[in-house]
Amino acid sequence: MPRSTGEPPSRAAAGGTGGTRDPRRAEGPSILTLTMNPAVDLCWEVEHLVGVGKNRARVRSVSAGGGGINVARDVLRFGGRATAVHTAGGEVGRRLDRLLDEEGVDHVAVGIDGETREALVLFEAGSRRSYHVVPPGPRLLAQEGRRCLDVLGRAAGGFSYVVASGSLPAGLPGDFYAAVARRVKEAGSRLVLDTSGPALRGALAEGVFLLRCNRKEAVGLLGREVRDFDDARAVNERVLAAGPTEIAVTALGGLGALCSTGQGHTELYAPPLPGEPLSDAGAGDSMVAALVVRLACGDDPVSACALGVATAAASMLTPSTEPFDRSVAQALRPEVRTRFQEGARTDRD
């Protein structure tokens, strides 16, 4: 069963259907994740999608999802230890808990009144295309947000890194992740943030250890489309100038990613794929998981980001958020080319 916080979070995670994994039994770095708007991810497969008549589908997979949950799962795949803090409400929330128990992911569920959302990936086998349909999710009460912060603050001290990933549900203020950043700092941990919109901008003034965003998320910072490494450099410089953030990473899809610190910018070029890309759903979460595991192991930001780029590429070879092949990710890592540009400019210089 998950450790539930509808009541004081004192029940140990043990048992349940398949049981939960004791993170102390795994080797490797320990990572805590936060998912404020999780989902049960359904992946259906049809041969050809038609507009008239019924589309007969088969269920490919049903899994617990949402940014931080996906990251926690992938941290385990890289040999790390992970605990996922997440909200859970209604029957879908109970199903989410059961799925995590069955998968062996250690987790702490924060009870909410609203119903946890379901998301759908529809995979068309004939065209090899995926369609990701995601509803907004429940509206959280102010006290539910505060309860999540309290749970996170108590848990964070036992972990070297905390990853907050995914959108904020309605009802929470735009500076919620800034409050998360403060709690993580007070606990002596480092925050890795992957989000978008007002939640992203609200956290920047507070500062995080590492901010990761993709092209769509970066538009809100730059005010225009982010197409190439020059645009990504402008984004990362704004991130580093906005507050005490140490590392900025902007992912550029098939191009790769730009990793920036106070010492400069490094362009990381995506490796050639050994197969046909099927879906980018979950690729960003896989990238973050690889990146944070390697940072926690002592790698420099560029080396850690290189594995992240390779892992994101590997995850595109599977439909939906189905698990990537770790051996493929590691094989692609040497194919990630880099180019360094000295001297990141910030408004603080």
N, C-alpha and C positions, 0 to 999 in steps of 0.2 A: 504494500500500500504506500501511497505517497505520504510524506509528512504534511498533514493538513493544517492550514492556518485559519480555518473558519473558527477554530478554537486555538488556544496557545500551541505553538509549533513544537510540541514536546515528543510526539510519537516518532519513534525511529522508523526509517524506511526499511521494512523487511516484509517478506511474504508477498502477498498479492498473487495474481495469476502470473506465474513465472518468476515472481520476486523482483526486487530492485537490486541493482548492483551497489555494493559497498565501495565508494570511491577510494577508500583507504587500501583496498586490496590490489588496486592496479598500480603499476609503476608509471613514472612520468610526471609531468607537471600537473598541478591542480588548477582547474578553471571553473569559475562560477558563471552561469549565464542567467539573463533576465529576459523574459518574454511577456510583455504586457498584453499582447493581442494574439494568442496562439490560435491554432486551428486543427481540426482533424482533416487531413489531406486525403481526398479520394482521387484515385487515378483510374479512369475508364478508357477502354480501347474500343474503337470502332474501325471497320475496314475502310469505309468511305462515308463521310458525313453528307447527308442529303437533307434538303429543305422541305420535302414532302414525304409524309409517311413516317414510320418509326425507324429510329436508328438503334439497331441491336448492338448492345455493348457488353463487354466482359470487364469485370473488375480486375485491374492489374495489381493494385495495392491500396491499402488503407493504413495510414500512419499518422502519428502525432507530428504536428508541424508548427511553423512559426519560427522567426529568425533565431532566437536564442536556443530553442529546442533543437533545431537543425544543427546549430554550432556544437551543442553539447554532444549530440550523436556523432558528429564527425571528429570531435576531439578524442572520443573513445576509439575511433577507427585508427587514429594516429598514435595510439598507445598512451594517451593522457588520461587524467581523471577529471570527471566533470559532474557537476550538480546543476540541474536546471530549476530555477525559480520561475513559476508561471502562474497566471490566473487560471481559474477553472470554474465554470458555472453551468448549471442545468445538466440535462442528460448527455449532451455532447461533451461537456466538461468531464463528466464521469467516464465517458468512453475514452477521452484523451488520457486520463489517469491510467485506465486499464491498459491502453496501448503502450504507454511508457513503462508500466510494470512488466508487461510481457516482453518488451524489448530489453529490459535490464538497465534502463537509464535512471540513475538516481535523481529524484526530483522532489521539490517542495511546492505543493499546490496552495495557492491563496484563493480562498473561496470568494466568489462574487455572486450578486443576485442575477445578473444577465446571463444569457445563454452563450456559451463559447461557440464561435463560428465554425462552419464547415467550408472548405475550399475544394474546387474541382479542377483537375487537369484532364482534359479530353485529348487523347492521343489518337490521331488518324493514321492507321498503319499504312494505308495505300500511299499517302503523300509524305509520311514520316514527319508530320507537323504536330505540334502540341499547342493547345489552347488553355491558358491558365485563367480561371474565373474565380475571383476572390471578393466576397462581400465585406462590408466595413467592420462587422463585429459588434459586440455589445457596447453600451454606454456605461462607463464606470462611475460610481459615486465617489465623492471626494474622500470619504473615509476609507474606501477600498484602495484608493491610490496611496493614502498614508500608511495603510496596513502593509502594502507591498514594500514601501520604503523601509518600514521597521524590520520586516523579515529580511530584506536585502542587507540592511545595516548590521544585523546580528550575524548573518552568515558570512559576509564578505571578508572578515578578518582571517578566516581560515584558508583563503585562496590568494595566490599571487596575482592573478588577473581576473577581472570581471568583464564579461562581454554583455553589453546591452544592445539588442538587435531587434529590428522590426518597427512597425508603425505604432503610434500611440492610439489607443481607443478613444472614442469620443468621451467627453466628460473630464479628461485630464488636462491640466494647463500646459501651454506650450513650453514652459520652463521645467517640465517634470524631469527631463533627463539632466538638467542642471542640478536639481535636487539629488538625483542619483549620483552624479559626479561628486557632490559634496560628501555623501554618505560613504562612497568608496574611498575617497581621500582620507576621511576620518578613520576608516578601518585599516589604513596603511596598504591598500591594494591599488592596482593600476586599472583604469577603465579603458576598454576598447569599445567604441560606439559606432554603430552602423544604423543610421536612420535617415529621415528626410524631413523637409518642410520646416515648420516653426519649431518642432522638437529638436531638429539639428541646430538651427540658429540659436535657440535658447541655451543649448549646452556649450556653445563655443566660447561665450564670455566667461563661463566658469572654468573651462579648460578640461581636456581629457588627455590621457596618455597618447591614444591613437584614435584618429577619426578616419573611417573608411566610407566612401560614398561611390555610387556608380554614376553613369552619365545623367540619368534622369534626376537623381537626387542632387547632383552638382548644379543643375540648371538654377535651382533656387538660390544658390550662393553667387553664381556668376551673372545671372540675369539674361543669359543667352544659351543657345545650344552648345554643348560640349562635344566637339568632334575629334580633336586630336591632342597630341601631347602638349602643344602650346596652350590650348584652352585648359587642359588639366593643370598646367603649371600655374596659370592665373588663379584657378580654384584653390590649389594647395597653398599658394602664397597668401590668399585671403584667410584661409583656415589658420595658418601659423601666425598671422598678424592679429587675429581676433582675440586671442587669449593664450594661456600657457599650455597649448597643445604641442607635444613633442614630435609626433609623426603624423603626416597626412598622406593618405593613399586614395587616389582616384582611379577607379577601374574603368577601362575603355573597351569592354567587350572583346571583340576579336582582335583589337590592336594590342591589348595587354593592360598595363597599369603604370601609373607614375607614383613613385614613392619619394616623399620629400621630408627633409629634416632641416635644421638650422644650418647644416653644412652644404646642402645642395639638393638637386633633384636627380633621380635615377629613372630613366625610361626602361621599362621591362616589357619586352616584346613577346606576345603570346606564341607558344610553340605551334607548329603545324599539327593538326589533329590526325590521328591514325584511323579515323573513321568519320562517318557522317554525323554532324551535330543534330541532336534530337530535341533538346530543350535546355533553356538557360535557367529554369526554375531551380532555385537552391544553389546555383553556382556561386553567388556572392557569399552565402553562408559557408560553403565549403572552403572558399578562399580565406575567410576570416578564421575558420578553425585551424587550418594549416598554419596560417601566419602567427596566430597567438600561441600555438603549441611550440613553434620554433623560437619565438621570442622568449617564452618561459624557459626554454632549454638553453638560452644564452646566445642564440644567433643574433647577428646584427640585423637591422631592419630590412636591408636590401635582400640578404640571403633568405630571411623569413618570407618576404614578399614574393620572392622567386618561386618558392614552393607553393605559395598561395595562388599565383598565376597558373602554375602547372596543374594544381588541383581543380581550379575553376574550369580549365580546359577539359580535364578528365570527366568532370561532372556533366559536361554538355553532351557526353556520349550516351547518357541514359535518359529515358523519359521521366517526366515529373521530377520529384525529389528522391527518386530511387538511389540507393547507395552507389557512389562512384567506386571504381576499381583502384585501390590504393597503389597497386603495383604499376598501373598505368600512370598515375600521378607522379610517382617517383621516377619512372622512365622518362617522362616529359620534362622533369626538372632541369636536366643538362641542356635541353633545347631552348630554354628561356634566355634570350640574349639581353644584355643590359648596356646602357650608355649613360654615363654620369655627366651632369652639368654642375659645375661648382658654383656655390654662392647663392643659396636661396635668399630672396629679398623679402623682407617683411617690414611692416610699418614701425616695428620696434627697433629696427636697425638704425 
